[in-house]
Amino acid sequence: MSIVYRRIVLKLSGEILAGTQGFGICADALSRIVDELVDVHSLGVQLGVVIGGGNIFRGAYEVERLSVNRASGDYVGMLATLINALVLQDILEKRGVMTRVMSALDIWELAEPFIRRKALKHLEKGRVVLFACGTGNPYFTTDTAAALRAVEIGAELLVKGTKVDGVYDKDPVKHPDAVLYTELSYMEVLERQLRVMDATAISLCMENKLPLVVYNVKHEGALKRIVMGEVVGTKIQ
């Protein structure tokens, strides 16, 4: 089997790790994600992963609910992403895949600081690199962090795993007649205000000509099909 994309960054929301339980980390959901990562890694793909923290601390929702300062809430969210990355690291390494967690915040006891050249060396040595703590700055989402890391390491593709099959013209959960797009331009996403990623992330991809694929993580083998060039979900370029 030939692969089209040899270096990718996968963005996963923290909610995906929660599975059907809605909070925390679901063992079945975690196992399913790890299976996909192991399969793709076995093809020789250099893989970076950015994972959110919404299964532990739901960002803007918790800030409003608890009346927490936005910056403080964002830092709590960054720490939640580190928790998820450490769990993912442990399970991947039990499956024989060597990893490195690289954090945008200095937490030496748990993770390496993000240094671009070191990240590239890890990837070239076949290690999966888990990028934690977003960009290290409040007011920026993990979507933006994923786009930023993908550009920094020269990824050929940014992939976003979601709970739906791709990008629709309207919310498919609320509207059964929603239409799935198979391909979009960056400008169409921005002009139509389609909720794929935040505008900063889309603009960063557009400026650096980084293609983006949005797909449903629940479909077994979908990530492998994407790196092999098959049409899966929605492609934005």
C-alpha positions in Angstrom: 0.0 0.0 0.0 1.4 3.4 -1.0 0.9 6.5 1.1 0.3 10.0 -0.3 1.0 12.0 2.9 4.2 11.1 4.7 3.9 13.6 7.6 0.6 14.7 9.1 -0.8 16.3 12.2 -4.0 14.9 13.6 -6.2 17.2 15.7 -8.6 15.4 18.1 -11.1 17.1 20.4 -11.0 16.0 24.0 -14.7 15.1 23.9 -13.9 12.2 21.6 -11.9 10.6 24.4 -14.9 10.8 26.6 -16.9 8.5 24.4 -20.5 7.9 25.4 -19.8 8.7 29.1 -19.6 12.4 28.3 -16.7 13.2 30.7 -13.2 12.0 31.4 -11.6 9.2 29.4 -13.5 6.2 28.1 -11.4 3.1 27.8 -13.2 2.0 24.6 -12.9 5.4 22.9 -9.2 5.6 23.8 -8.6 2.1 22.5 -10.3 2.9 19.2 -8.2 6.0 18.7 -5.0 4.2 19.6 -5.8 1.4 17.1 -6.1 4.0 14.3 -2.8 5.7 15.3 -1.0 2.4 15.4 -2.3 1.4 12.0 -1.2 4.7 10.4 2.2 4.7 12.1 2.8 1.2 10.9 2.7 2.5 7.3 5.7 4.7 8.0 3.7 7.9 8.3 5.4 10.6 10.5 2.6 11.5 12.9 2.0 14.5 15.2 -1.1 14.7 17.4 -2.8 17.7 19.0 -5.5 16.8 21.4 -8.0 19.1 23.1 -9.1 19.0 26.8 -12.8 19.4 26.6 -13.4 16.0 28.2 -12.0 17.5 31.4 -12.5 21.2 31.2 -14.8 22.6 28.5 -13.2 25.9 27.9 -15.6 28.8 27.2 -18.5 26.9 28.7 -16.7 26.4 32.0 -15.4 29.9 32.1 -18.9 31.3 31.8 -20.4 28.7 34.2 -17.9 29.2 36.9 -17.2 32.9 36.3 -13.5 32.1 35.9 -11.2 34.7 34.2 -10.8 33.8 30.5 -7.0 33.6 30.7 -7.1 31.4 33.8 -9.7 29.2 32.2 -7.6 28.8 29.1 -4.6 27.7 31.2 -6.7 25.1 33.0 -7.7 23.9 29.5 -4.0 23.6 28.5 -3.3 21.4 31.5 -6.3 19.2 30.6 -4.7 18.6 27.1 -1.5 17.5 28.9 -3.4 15.0 30.9 -4.9 13.5 27.7 -1.5 13.5 26.0 0.1 11.6 28.9 -2.6 9.0 28.9 -2.4 8.6 25.1 1.4 8.3 25.3 1.2 5.5 27.8 -1.3 3.4 25.8 0.6 3.9 22.6 3.9 2.8 24.1 2.2 -0.3 25.5 1.3 -1.0 21.9 5.0 -0.7 20.9 4.8 2.8 19.4 7.5 5.1 20.9 6.2 8.6 21.6 7.3 12.0 22.9 5.0 14.5 24.6 6.1 18.1 23.8 4.5 20.9 25.8 4.0 24.6 25.0 4.3 25.2 28.8 7.4 24.3 30.7 6.5 21.2 32.8 9.8 19.4 32.8 8.8 16.5 35.0 6.1 15.4 32.5 7.0 16.6 29.0 9.7 18.0 26.9 9.4 21.7 25.9 8.4 22.2 22.3 11.5 22.8 20.2 10.9 22.6 16.5 14.2 20.9 15.6 13.7 18.3 18.4 10.2 17.6 17.2 11.5 17.0 13.7 14.2 14.6 15.0 11.6 12.6 16.9 9.4 12.3 13.8 12.3 11.2 11.7 13.1 8.5 14.2 9.6 7.2 13.9 8.2 8.5 17.2 4.7 9.8 17.4 4.9 13.4 18.8 2.0 14.5 21.1 1.8 18.3 21.2 0.2 19.4 24.5 -0.9 22.7 26.1 -2.0 24.4 22.9 0.1 27.3 21.8 1.0 28.1 25.4 -1.0 31.3 25.3 -4.6 32.0 26.4 -7.2 33.2 23.8 -5.9 30.7 21.2 -7.7 27.4 20.6 -6.2 23.9 20.2 -7.4 24.2 16.5 -5.0 27.1 16.1 -2.3 25.1 17.9 -2.8 22.2 15.5 -2.4 24.4 12.4 0.6 26.1 13.9 2.4 22.9 14.8 1.6 21.4 11.4 3.1 24.4 9.6 6.1 24.5 11.9 7.0 20.8 11.3 6.3 21.0 7.6 3.4 18.6 7.7 1.8 17.7 4.3 -1.7 17.5 5.7 -3.7 18.6 8.8 -6.5 16.2 9.7 -9.3 17.0 12.1 -11.2 14.1 13.7 -14.8 14.9 14.6 -18.0 13.1 15.6 -19.6 13.8 12.1 -18.6 12.8 8.6 -17.2 16.1 7.6 -18.2 19.7 7.0 -22.0 20.4 6.4 -23.8 23.5 5.3 -25.6 23.4 8.7 -25.5 21.4 11.9 -26.4 17.7 10.8 -27.4 16.9 14.4 -30.2 19.5 14.3 -30.9 19.4 10.6 -31.4 16.0 9.0 -31.4 17.6 5.5 -27.9 19.1 6.0 -25.6 18.7 3.0 -22.1 17.3 3.3 -19.4 19.0 1.4 -16.6 16.8 -0.1 -14.4 19.8 -1.0 -14.2 23.4 0.0 -11.7 26.3 -0.4 -10.4 28.1 2.7 -12.2 31.3 1.6 -15.5 29.4 1.3 -15.1 28.2 4.9 -14.4 31.8 6.1 -17.1 33.5 4.0 -19.8 31.0 4.9 -18.7 31.0 8.5 -18.7 27.2 8.5 -17.7 25.9 11.9 -14.8 23.7 10.9 -12.0 25.3 12.9 -11.7 28.8 14.2 -10.9 31.5 11.7 -7.3 31.9 13.0 -6.6 28.2 12.3 -8.2 28.4 8.8 -6.3 31.6 7.9 -3.0 30.0 9.0 -3.7 27.0 6.8 -4.6 29.2 3.9 -1.6 31.4 4.2 0.7 28.4 4.2 -1.2 26.3 1.7 -1.7 23.5 4.2 -4.6 21.2 3.1 -7.0 20.1 5.8 -9.3 17.1 5.9 -12.2 16.8 8.3 -13.5 13.3 9.0 -15.5 11.1 11.4 -13.2 9.3 13.9 -15.8 6.7 14.5 -15.3 5.2 11.0 -12.7 2.4 11.4 -9.7 2.7 9.1 -10.7 6.2 7.9 -7.4 7.8 8.9 -5.4 5.1 7.0 -7.5 5.8 3.9 -6.9 9.5 4.2 -3.1 9.2 4.3 -3.4 6.9 1.2 -5.1 9.6 -0.7 -8.7 8.4 -0.7 -11.6 10.8 -0.5 -12.9 10.7 3.0 -14.9 13.4 4.7 -14.3 17.0 3.6 -11.1 18.4 2.1 -10.3 22.1 2.4 -7.5 23.6 0.3 
